[in-house]
Amino acid sequence: MRHLFVSTALLVSACGGGASTETTNDPTGQNVADAASKGKPAAITAAADCSNKPDFVPVHDGAQITTCVSGPDGTPQHVSGTIVYLVKAQPAEVLGWSRAQANASGLGQRMSTPTQYSAGEDSKRSLLIVVEPMNGGTRATVNWGSGV
């Protein structure tokens, strides 16, 4: 019986029935492939990678990202996230630039103060940017949500 088991294992290995050796060094690709094997939509999984943030989420040039989290948020076909970054630009400049980026993405203004800007598009996309002075520059917190 033991001989039969070993022979079967060798036969399966020789025929290519073992684990695949193909891989990728791309974390997004790995996450998407893993999620697809579990029946999870690729768009939701890809959005959960902060290097693949939605195009309507503004991050100022020269920013140093300190915090980045995102993922499915419990609502079917919806993801959300938060990005916190530091940048040498002043808060008013960062907020003005972020507002222009949101407007260019087709998001409608919901609220605007000297330190916050909120915009959205029905229940499909939402954005909240909060800026505060930090070490001669700005700390910006960007909260976003996106239906896929």
C-alpha positions as CSV (number, residue, x, y, z in Angstrom):
1,M,0.0,0.0,0.0
2,R,2.8,2.4,0.9
3,H,4.5,1.7,-2.5
4,L,1.2,2.6,-4.3
5,F,1.0,5.9,-2.4
6,V,4.6,6.9,-3.3
7,S,4.1,5.8,-6.9
8,T,1.0,7.9,-7.2
9,A,2.6,11.0,-5.7
10,L,5.6,10.7,-8.1
11,L,3.3,10.2,-11.1
12,V,1.2,13.3,-10.2
13,S,4.4,15.4,-9.8
14,A,5.8,14.2,-13.1
15,C,2.6,15.0,-14.9
16,G,2.5,18.6,-13.7
17,G,-0.2,18.1,-11.2
18,G,1.7,19.7,-8.3
19,A,1.5,23.3,-7.2
20,S,2.1,26.0,-9.8
21,T,5.5,27.7,-9.6
22,E,4.3,30.8,-11.4
23,T,4.3,33.9,-9.3
24,T,4.5,37.6,-9.4
25,N,6.4,40.1,-7.3
26,D,3.5,42.6,-7.7
27,P,1.6,42.7,-4.4
28,T,-1.6,44.0,-6.1
29,G,-1.4,41.1,-8.6
30,Q,-0.9,38.6,-5.8
31,N,-3.9,40.0,-3.8
32,V,-6.1,40.1,-6.9
33,A,-5.2,36.5,-7.9
34,D,-5.8,35.3,-4.4
35,A,-9.1,37.0,-4.1
36,A,-10.3,35.8,-7.5
37,S,-9.6,32.2,-6.4
38,K,-11.9,32.9,-3.5
39,G,-14.6,34.4,-5.7
40,K,-14.0,38.0,-4.6
41,P,-14.3,40.7,-7.4
42,A,-10.9,41.9,-8.6
43,A,-11.9,45.5,-8.6
44,I,-12.6,45.5,-4.9
45,T,-9.4,43.7,-4.1
46,A,-7.3,46.0,-6.3
47,A,-8.8,49.1,-4.7
48,A,-7.7,47.7,-1.3
49,D,-4.1,48.3,-2.3
50,C,-3.0,51.9,-1.5
51,S,-0.6,51.9,-4.4
52,N,-3.7,51.5,-6.6
53,K,-5.9,54.2,-5.1
54,P,-8.9,55.5,-7.1
55,D,-8.1,58.2,-9.6
56,F,-10.3,60.8,-7.8
57,V,-8.2,60.5,-4.5
58,P,-5.7,63.4,-4.5
59,V,-2.3,63.1,-3.0
60,H,-0.2,66.3,-3.3
61,D,3.1,66.1,-5.2
62,G,6.1,65.6,-2.9
63,A,3.9,64.0,-0.2
64,Q,5.3,61.5,2.3
65,I,2.6,59.0,3.0
66,T,2.5,58.1,6.7
67,T,-0.7,56.0,6.9
68,C,-2.6,54.2,4.2
69,V,-5.5,51.8,4.8
70,S,-8.2,50.7,2.5
71,G,-10.5,47.8,1.8
72,P,-14.0,46.5,1.5
73,D,-16.1,48.3,4.1
74,G,-19.0,46.0,4.7
75,T,-21.3,47.4,2.0
76,P,-21.5,45.1,-1.0
77,Q,-19.4,46.3,-3.9
78,H,-17.9,49.2,-1.9
79,V,-14.5,50.1,-0.7
80,S,-13.1,53.0,1.4
81,G,-9.8,54.2,2.7
82,T,-7.8,56.7,4.5
83,I,-4.4,58.2,3.4
84,V,-2.5,60.5,5.7
85,Y,0.5,62.3,4.4
86,L,3.0,65.1,5.1
87,V,4.0,67.7,2.5
88,K,6.0,70.9,2.6
89,A,3.3,73.0,1.1
90,Q,1.0,75.2,3.3
91,P,-2.4,74.0,4.3
92,A,-4.4,76.5,2.2
93,E,-2.4,75.5,-0.9
94,V,-2.9,71.7,-0.3
95,L,-6.6,72.2,0.3
96,G,-7.0,74.4,-2.7
97,W,-5.1,72.0,-4.9
98,S,-7.1,69.0,-3.5
99,R,-10.4,70.9,-4.2
100,A,-9.4,71.5,-7.8
101,Q,-8.5,67.8,-8.2
102,A,-11.9,66.7,-6.8
103,N,-13.7,69.2,-9.1
104,A,-11.8,67.9,-12.1
105,S,-12.8,64.4,-11.2
106,G,-16.5,65.4,-11.4
107,L,-17.2,65.3,-7.7
108,G,-19.7,67.9,-6.4
109,Q,-18.9,70.0,-3.4
110,R,-20.7,69.1,-0.2
111,M,-18.8,71.2,2.4
112,S,-15.9,73.6,2.4
113,T,-14.1,75.3,5.4
114,P,-10.6,76.7,5.7
115,T,-9.4,73.3,6.9
116,Q,-11.8,70.8,5.3
117,Y,-13.3,70.0,1.9
118,S,-15.9,67.3,1.2
119,A,-17.2,66.3,-2.2
120,G,-19.1,63.4,-3.7
121,E,-21.2,61.8,-6.4
122,D,-24.4,60.2,-5.0
123,S,-23.4,56.9,-3.3
124,K,-20.7,56.1,-5.9
125,R,-17.8,58.2,-4.8
126,S,-17.0,60.4,-1.8
127,L,-14.0,62.4,-0.6
128,L,-13.1,64.3,2.6
129,I,-9.8,66.2,2.9
130,V,-8.7,67.6,6.2
131,V,-5.5,69.7,6.4
132,E,-3.6,71.0,9.4
133,P,-0.2,72.8,9.9
134,M,2.6,70.4,10.8
135,N,6.4,71.3,11.1
136,G,6.2,74.2,8.7
137,G,4.2,72.2,6.2
138,T,0.9,70.3,6.2
139,R,-0.5,67.0,7.4
140,A,-3.4,66.0,5.2
141,T,-5.9,63.3,5.9
142,V,-7.8,62.0,2.9
143,N,-10.9,59.8,3.5
144,W,-12.5,58.2,0.4
145,G,-15.2,55.8,-0.6
146,S,-16.0,54.2,-3.9
147,G,-18.7,51.9,-5.2
148,V,-17.5,49.5,-7.9
